[in-house]
Amino acid sequence: MEEITVSDSAAADTASSLPRKRPADEKRDQQLPSKKPHMDNEPRPTEVKEREISRGAEAVVSVINFLGRKAIQKQRLPKRYRHPELDAKLTSRRLQQEARVLLRLRKEGIRVPAVYSVNVKSGLLIMECVPGLTLKELLQENQQGGDEVMRKAGRAVAKMHKCDIVHGDLTTGNILVHDGKVCIIDFGLSGGNGTEEDLAVDLYVLERAVVSAHSEKAQPLNEAFLVAYAEELRRPAVLKRLEEVRARGRKRDMSG
């Protein structure tokens, strides 16, 4: 292939034909600050931490200001008992998994927090701050209408399970309700296996959370949830496996 070159004279002609900057423009350009690209591991100036709302074994959750909007920041905590390199790898994997699950569920039209920013190196996940009460708070405050809320929760969880997504910590504290809409939060222990056993364990965890916090009305609440769940999911094998999980749970309770 013939190599194409540009002669010095042609280059000079081209340069001479370009408009020259006026002295005032050159002076102004010199005064302008240079733009420094944002690095992934640098804190953003708008991420002003407002208040910490929870601290657990896995992460610290805070309300922050992110790009002028109220947001939730989740900072994954290092495990001191693990080798630093292994811990960094596991933390990174878990953070990416949580972000992927949220993005997948949003794509499927399921109400979960929107992802704003992911910083794998720093173990940071910044998400939408969803308004509302937790399902636990709502059931404690609202003596009527609990069945309808549980039906909505049942449909929401079924849609999540249709995507073969397992929550991993499906309690009444991880379901928000606002203006009659249900939003599932905290996917830090989530996974994408979707086996009947895993889905049934998700249901059992929520069932036990309802019994623990609302024992006097737990049965009708759980029934309302499961009826709506079954209608939406249409996978009877999961409910059959739930019976087996319950039996194992009763056996553990009896053995102390």
SELUM-422597 format. One record per residue (C-alpha): residue in one letter; z, y, x. Coordinates in steps of 0.2 Angstrom, whole numbers, plus 5000, padded with zeros to 4 digits. Example, Ala and Ser with C-alpha at 12.3 -4.5 7.8 and 13.67 -1.06 7.14 Angstrom:
REM SELUM-422597
A503949785062;S503649955068;
This chain:
REM SELUM-422597
M500050005000;E499550175007;E501050285011;I501050455003;T501750595014;V501950785012;S501350895026;D502551025033;S501351165027;A501251095009;A503151085009;A503251265015;D502051325001;T503051234988;A504651314994;S503851484995;S503251464977;L505051434970;P506051584963;R507251644976;K509051684971;R509651864971;P511051914982;A512151934967;D511851754961;E512251684978;K513851784979;R514351724962;D513951534966;Q515051554982;Q516451614971;L516351464958;P517551324961;S516851164966;K516951024953;K517950874958;P517550714950;H518950634940;M519550474949;D520150324939;N521750314947;E522150504945;P523250564931;R522350674918;P523150844917;T523050834898;E524050674897;V525750764895;K527050644891;E528050694876;R529250564872;E529550374875;I529650274859;S529950104865;R530350004881;G530149814882;A529949674894;E528049704894;A527749884893;V528350064889;V527650154874;S527550344873;V526850474862;I525750594873;N524550734871;F522850664876;L521350794877;G522250894864;R522650754852;K524250654848;A524050484856;I524950324861;Q525150284879;K525550104884;Q526150084902;R526249894907;L527749864918;P527649764934;K528549594935;R529649604951;Y529849414952;R527949394954;H526949414970;P526249594969;E524449534971;L524649404957;D525549524946;A524249654948;K522849534943;L523849464928;T524249644922;S522449694924;R521849544914;R523049564900;L522649754899;Q520749724898;Q521049584885;E522049694874;A520749834875;R519349714871;V520249644856;L520449814849;L518649864852;R518049694844;L519149724829;R518649904827;K516849844828;E517149724814;G517849854803;I519649804804;R520949944805;V521749944822;P522050094834;A520550164842;V520450154861;Y520350314870;S520650274888;V520950114899;N521550134917;V521649964925;K522350014941;S523750104934;G524049984920;L523850114906;L523050104889;I522950254878;M522550234860;E522550324843;C524250374836;V524150294819;P525250374806;G526250284793;L527850174791;T527949994798;L527849854785;K529749824789;E530250004785;L529150004769;L529849844762;Q531649914765;E531350074757;N530150024743;Q530949904730;Q529349894720;G527549874726;G528049764740;D526949624733;E525349734733;V525749784751;M525949604757;R524249564748;K523449704758;A524249634774;G523649464770;R521849514768;A521949614785;V522649474795;A521349354787;K519949464793;M520749474810;H520849284810;K519049274805;C518649344821;D519649204830;I520849334836;V522649284837;H523949424837;G525349334847;D526749444840;L526349464821;T527949544815;T528249664801;G528549794814;N526749774821;I525949814804;L525849994799;V525450064781;H524850234777;D524050294761;G523950124755;K522950064770;V523549934782;C523349944801;I523849804814;I524549864830;D525249804847;F523949674853;G524849654870;L525049464868;S523349434858;G522049314863;G520349244857;N520649064855;G520749054836;T521248874835;E522048824818;E523748794827;D523748974835;L523249054818;A524648954809;V525949004822;D525349194819;L525749164800;Y527349074804;V528049214815;L527649344801;E528449234788;R530049214798;A530049404801;V530049434782;V531349304779;S532449384793;A532349564787;H532049544768;S532949374764;E533249414746;K531449444741;A530649344755;Q529849204745;P528849314733;L528249424747;N527749284758;E526849204743;A525849364739;F525349374758;L524749194759;V523749204742;A522749354748;Y522649274765;A521949114759;E520649204747;E520049304761;L519949174775;R519449024765;R520048904779;P521248774770;A521548684787;V522548834793;L523748834779;K523948644781;R524348674799;L525648804794;E526548674784;E526748574800;V527248724810;R528648754797;A529248574798;R529348594817;G530348754815;R531548674802;K531848534814;R532248654828;D533448754817;M534348594812;S534548534830;G535248704835;
